[in-house]
Amino acid sequence: MPERTYFDSLDDAMAALGVPLESRALARALTPDVPSEIWIPVNTPNYIAVRPHGERVVKTYVNRTFIEQRLAPTRYEKTYIVGGIADGPHAR
């Protein structure tokens, strides 16, 4: 049994996970626009992982209510989204 379900695009993965429509533009804006592996784990299907091709670590996690970006080996930045409204470093 596969451990991950892979997607061709972030939009496809967000639709499968059920990320609210009003939150998807922010998720796209905070996710690197580079060729990437995009997947949802099969056993814990509560987030999307985005790992740029050629990299060993996931750079962005997209959840239904937050987006988490890896900035350094031990530093992540989390932006909460509630009803499409960001609360965090990228709040507008």
C-alpha positions as CSV (number, residue, x, y, z in Angstrom):
1,M,0.0,0.0,0.0
2,P,1.4,3.4,-0.9
3,E,2.4,5.8,1.9
4,R,1.6,8.9,-0.1
5,T,-0.9,10.1,-2.7
6,Y,1.0,12.3,-5.2
7,F,-0.6,15.2,-7.1
8,D,0.4,17.0,-10.3
9,S,-0.4,20.4,-8.8
10,L,-1.0,22.2,-5.5
11,D,-4.5,23.0,-6.7
12,D,-5.4,19.3,-7.2
13,A,-4.0,18.5,-3.7
14,M,-5.9,21.4,-2.1
15,A,-9.1,20.2,-3.7
16,A,-8.5,16.6,-2.4
17,L,-7.7,17.8,1.1
18,G,-10.7,20.2,1.2
19,V,-8.7,23.4,1.7
20,P,-11.4,26.2,1.7
21,L,-11.6,27.9,-1.7
22,E,-11.1,31.3,-0.1
23,S,-7.8,30.1,1.4
24,R,-6.2,28.7,-1.7
25,A,-4.8,31.9,-3.2
26,L,-2.9,32.5,0.0
27,A,-1.6,29.0,0.0
28,R,-0.4,29.4,-3.6
29,A,1.3,32.7,-2.7
30,L,3.2,31.2,0.2
31,T,4.3,28.0,-1.7
32,P,7.4,28.2,-3.9
33,D,6.5,28.3,-7.6
34,V,9.1,25.8,-8.6
35,P,8.7,22.2,-9.9
36,S,8.0,20.1,-6.8
37,E,6.8,16.8,-5.4
38,I,3.3,17.4,-3.9
39,W,1.7,14.7,-1.7
40,I,-0.8,14.0,1.0
41,P,0.2,11.2,3.4
42,V,-2.2,8.2,3.3
43,N,-2.1,7.3,7.0
44,T,-2.5,10.9,8.2
45,P,-4.3,12.8,5.4
46,N,-4.5,16.2,7.2
47,Y,-1.8,18.1,5.3
48,I,-0.2,18.6,1.9
49,A,3.6,18.4,1.7
50,V,5.5,20.4,-1.0
51,R,9.1,19.5,-1.6
52,P,11.0,21.2,-4.5
53,H,12.6,18.7,-6.9
54,G,16.2,18.0,-6.0
55,E,15.7,19.0,-2.4
56,R,15.7,16.6,0.6
57,V,13.3,18.5,2.8
58,V,9.7,19.6,2.6
59,K,9.6,23.4,2.2
60,T,5.9,24.0,2.7
61,Y,3.1,22.3,4.5
62,V,-0.5,23.3,3.7
63,N,-3.3,22.4,6.1
64,R,-6.9,23.4,6.1
65,T,-6.3,26.1,8.6
66,F,-2.6,27.1,8.3
67,I,0.4,27.1,6.0
68,E,3.8,26.3,7.5
69,Q,7.0,27.3,5.6
70,R,10.5,26.1,6.4
71,L,12.9,29.0,6.6
72,A,15.9,27.3,8.1
73,P,16.8,23.8,9.4
74,T,15.0,24.4,12.7
75,R,12.9,27.4,11.9
76,Y,9.3,27.4,10.5
77,E,6.9,30.2,10.0
78,K,3.2,29.4,10.5
79,T,0.4,31.5,9.0
80,Y,-3.0,30.7,10.2
81,I,-6.0,31.1,7.9
82,V,-9.5,31.3,9.1
83,G,-12.2,31.8,6.6
84,G,-9.6,33.0,4.1
85,I,-8.2,35.6,6.5
86,A,-4.5,35.3,7.4
87,D,-3.3,35.7,10.9
88,G,0.4,35.8,11.2
89,P,3.5,37.2,9.5
90,H,1.7,37.3,6.1
91,A,-1.5,38.8,7.4
92,R,-2.9,41.5,5.1
